[in-house]
Amino acid sequence: MNPEVSHPRWSQATERRIGEDGLFAKKRKTLMFNGYEPQVGQLYTGMDLRRFF
């Protein structure tokens, strides 16, 4: 997940996490690769992350 690129139908910049304070929870900023960037970021080296969000 690349929060800097919007999906054609919605923004990926913010999210509500399942199980956190129910349906009315405030949205939080989406982290790159859902927060796993330190672990998986190197797998995407050289990939066009704007095209393959």
PyMOL commands that set and color helices and strands:
alter all, ss='L'
color gray80, all
select helices_A, chain A and resi 32-35+37-44
alter helices_A, ss='H'
color red, helices_A
select strands_A, chain A and resi 14-15+28-29
alter strands_A, ss='S'
color yellow, strands_A
deselect
rebuild
show_as cartoon
